Amino acid sequence: MTTKNPIKVAVTGAAGNIGYSLLFPLAAGQVFGPDQPIELQLLEIPQGLQALEGVKMELLDSAFSLVTNITCTSDGDEGFGDVDYAFLVGSKPRGPGMERADLIRENGPIFVGQGQAIDRSAKENVKVIVVGNPCNTNCLIAQHQAKRVNPRNFTAMTRLDQNRAKAQLALKAGVPVSEVSRLAIWGNHSPTMYPDFENAMIGGQALTDVITDHEWLKSDFIKTVQQRGKAIITARGKSSAASAAWAAIDHAISWSRPTPAGEWVSMAVPSDGSYGIPEGLIYSFPCTVNAEGEYNIVPDVALSSFAKEKAMASAEELLAERDAVKDILG
Ligand SMILES: NC(=O)c1ccc[n+]([C@@H]2O[C@H](COP(=O)([O-])OP(=O)(O)OC[C@H]3O[C@@H](n4cnc5c(N)ncnc54)[C@H](O)[C@@H]3O)[C@@H](O)[C@H]2O)c1
């Protein structure tokens, strides 16, 4: 029997597709360990509460020994009350004919409200992981409302892009995915993201020495990673959910323990101006996490002119997104 105090975790959009795949590994101790009790604070819009009750029933029926309480609510203060971690997954999906800018404006108010509720009710050192799209800018919006919380505690998820990129490279090289390291995603979680193959390694060798088809790396590989979400929707008729949930688990694991020596993790974090990326943008960088659970942007990564151009193009897109929501940033 463990004597640890429960860790409190909020998940928004908990009755959605990603929520359904995320809650069970969380409840099983996948992120916080097999001896860490957990309280789940699940948020949905009022129309989603009935479905959420069904999810709660399934969580109860799984008899997770670590779960000490499950709350289902539409109230931000109740949902984020005293939480240590918040996964912001819920957001409105892109409707037919909607442009990215429309989506950003539609979702903005959700993240204003949630940022304010986090500010009022969460623990001061809460760690926030934004998954709901457009996740970088949604994260920026919530962060701007939560003045009590360290701005560095707001991050957005590009781990799915990192995982997708690693998997493609492993397939191409014919090696297990565990052999691929230092594959960093730069920029926005959008088709402008840049998966940096030039600094990646395979089994201790430069990736570009192992995969010698550099034309493939510069074109098909990048396109495949950038367009993977769309390809899954085409194939499955639904957007990626289990892999996205798994990436959120990976993100939280990576943020809560030291990064293995020699490895990097991709996290969209507030830019400190590194690499000429405008300060404050929520931008995906290669990061490492220390024993205290603090991340740092990896310094002095050599970027070719090809890489710099891609990294900057994604920053330009994020600047335009920031501009589209400037009236609600507060
Ligand atoms: N960052 C990434 O890599 C990544 C990958 C895949 C999907 N996503 C995004 O994750 C989000 C969720 O995807 P999904 O497949 O679970 O969608 P979904 O539509 O199945 O579920 C979303 C849920 O959020 C709820 N919701 C909406 N507004 C809410 C609010 N204000 N508060 C609480 N709940 C709210 C909805 O009721 C719904 O149950 C989407 O925005 C999707 O684009 C991000």
The ligand as a MOL file (V3000), in Angstrom:
LIG
                    3D

  0  0  0     0  0            999 V3000
M  V30 BEGIN CTAB
M  V30 COUNTS 44 48 0 0 0
M  V30 BEGIN ATOM
M  V30 1 N -1.2890 18.2170 -30.8720 0
M  V30 2 C -1.5220 17.1120 -31.5570 0
M  V30 3 O -0.5720 16.4480 -31.9920 0
M  V30 4 C -2.9150 16.6190 -31.8410 0
M  V30 5 C -3.0900 15.3720 -32.4580 0
M  V30 6 C -4.3860 14.9090 -32.7030 0
M  V30 7 C -5.4760 15.7040 -32.3590 0
M  V30 8 N -5.2650 16.9270 -31.7830 0 CHG=1
M  V30 9 C -6.3900 17.7870 -31.3930 0
M  V30 10 O -6.9320 17.3270 -30.1580 0
M  V30 11 C -8.2600 17.7960 -30.0350 0
M  V30 12 C -9.1820 16.6870 -29.5460 0
M  V30 13 O -9.2720 15.6500 -30.5120 0
M  V30 14 P -10.3360 14.4800 -30.3450 0
M  V30 15 O -10.1060 13.5460 -31.4820 0
M  V30 16 O -10.3380 13.9560 -28.9640 0 CHG=-1
M  V30 17 O -11.6790 15.3130 -30.6170 0
M  V30 18 P -13.1640 14.9330 -30.1940 0
M  V30 19 O -14.0440 15.8740 -30.9510 0
M  V30 20 O -13.3840 13.4700 -30.2460 0
M  V30 21 O -13.2090 15.3440 -28.6440 0
M  V30 22 C -13.1090 16.6410 -28.2010 0
M  V30 23 C -13.9130 16.7330 -26.9300 0
M  V30 24 O -13.7000 18.0210 -26.3780 0
M  V30 25 C -14.9110 18.4420 -25.8190 0
M  V30 26 N -14.8450 19.8870 -25.6440 0
M  V30 27 C -15.0380 20.8630 -26.5740 0
M  V30 28 N -14.9280 22.0640 -25.9930 0
M  V30 29 C -14.6540 21.8470 -24.6890 0
M  V30 30 C -14.4540 22.7030 -23.5810 0
M  V30 31 N -14.5480 24.0280 -23.6950 0
M  V30 32 N -14.1840 22.1410 -22.3700 0
M  V30 33 C -14.1250 20.8100 -22.2310 0
M  V30 34 N -14.3320 19.9490 -23.2420 0
M  V30 35 C -14.5890 20.4690 -24.4620 0
M  V30 36 C -15.9760 17.9590 -26.7880 0
M  V30 37 O -17.2440 17.8790 -26.1740 0
M  V30 38 C -15.4160 16.5800 -27.1650 0
M  V30 39 O -15.9030 15.5580 -26.3120 0
M  V30 40 C -8.6440 18.3590 -31.4130 0
M  V30 41 O -8.4860 19.7610 -31.3660 0
M  V30 42 C -7.5810 17.7650 -32.3170 0
M  V30 43 O -7.3560 18.5640 -33.4580 0
M  V30 44 C -4.0100 17.3800 -31.5100 0
M  V30 END ATOM
M  V30 BEGIN BOND
M  V30 1 1 1 2
M  V30 2 2 2 3
M  V30 3 1 2 4
M  V30 4 1 4 5
M  V30 5 2 4 44
M  V30 6 2 5 6
M  V30 7 1 6 7
M  V30 8 2 7 8
M  V30 9 1 8 9
M  V30 10 1 8 44
M  V30 11 1 9 10
M  V30 12 1 9 42
M  V30 13 1 10 11
M  V30 14 1 11 12
M  V30 15 1 11 40
M  V30 16 1 12 13
M  V30 17 1 13 14
M  V30 18 2 14 15
M  V30 19 1 14 16
M  V30 20 1 14 17
M  V30 21 1 17 18
M  V30 22 2 18 19
M  V30 23 1 18 20
M  V30 24 1 18 21
M  V30 25 1 21 22
M  V30 26 1 22 23
M  V30 27 1 23 24
M  V30 28 1 23 38
M  V30 29 1 24 25
M  V30 30 1 25 26
M  V30 31 1 25 36
M  V30 32 1 26 27
M  V30 33 1 26 35
M  V30 34 2 27 28
M  V30 35 1 28 29
M  V30 36 1 29 30
M  V30 37 2 29 35
M  V30 38 1 30 31
M  V30 39 2 30 32
M  V30 40 1 32 33
M  V30 41 2 33 34
M  V30 42 1 34 35
M  V30 43 1 36 37
M  V30 44 1 36 38
M  V30 45 1 38 39
M  V30 46 1 40 41
M  V30 47 1 40 42
M  V30 48 1 42 43
M  V30 END BOND
M  V30 END CTAB
M  END
